[in-house]
């Protein structure tokens, strides 16, 4: 059976959390097959909050380690969906 996992990360303060978040995303780049980021933007300002959607690939042990490390960052909320087929 194969599993696909989609993660949603809510980053409450992109400016404050960006460095540590990028470090962990880079460390686990080998298990991230798709990455999509959203944040509100207008003529006057860029939102401090943002959402990143990730599709994971590779070994599920790496997924678990990634989820644990990224969740440990204060100001990040993780939600996940898993599909088996």
C-alpha positions in Angstrom: 0.0 0.0 0.0 1.2 3.5 -0.9 0.7 6.6 1.2 0.7 10.3 0.2 0.8 12.9 3.0 -0.1 16.5 2.6 0.9 19.0 5.4 -0.4 22.4 6.0 1.7 24.8 8.0 0.3 28.0 9.5 3.1 30.3 10.3 1.8 33.0 12.6 4.8 35.4 12.2 6.7 34.8 8.9 9.4 37.4 9.9 10.1 35.9 13.3 9.9 32.2 12.2 11.4 32.3 8.7 15.0 31.5 9.5 14.3 28.4 11.6 11.5 27.2 9.3 13.7 27.5 6.2 16.5 25.6 8.0 14.2 22.6 8.7 12.6 22.8 5.3 16.1 22.6 3.7 17.1 19.7 6.0 14.1 17.7 4.8 14.0 18.8 1.2 14.6 15.2 0.1 11.1 14.3 1.4 9.3 17.4 0.0 8.0 16.8 -3.5 5.7 19.8 -3.7 5.8 23.1 -1.8 3.3 25.9 -2.2 3.2 29.1 -0.1 0.5 31.7 0.5 0.4 35.0 2.3 -1.8 38.1 1.9 -0.3 40.9 -0.1 -1.7 44.3 -0.9 -0.3 47.7 -2.0 0.7 48.8 1.5 1.9 45.7 3.3 2.7 42.0 3.3 0.9 39.8 5.9 3.1 38.5 8.7 1.1 35.2 8.7 1.4 32.7 6.0 0.5 29.1 5.0 2.8 26.5 3.4 1.3 23.4 1.8 3.7 20.4 1.4 3.4 17.1 -0.3 5.7 14.5 1.2 7.5 11.6 -0.5 10.1 9.1 0.6 10.3 7.3 3.9 7.6 7.7 6.5 10.2 7.8 9.3 11.6 11.0 7.7 8.0 12.4 7.6 7.6 11.8 11.3 10.9 13.4 12.1 10.2 16.4 9.9 6.7 16.9 11.5 8.2 16.7 15.0 10.9 19.2 14.3 8.7 21.7 12.4 6.0 21.5 15.1 8.6 22.3 17.8 8.9 25.9 16.3 6.8 28.2 18.4 4.2 30.0 16.2 3.7 27.1 13.8 0.6 25.0 13.6 0.7 21.8 11.6 -2.3 20.0 10.1 -2.0 16.9 8.0 -3.9 14.7 5.5 -2.9 11.1 4.6 -4.1 9.2 1.7 -3.5 5.4 1.2 -4.1 3.6 -2.0 
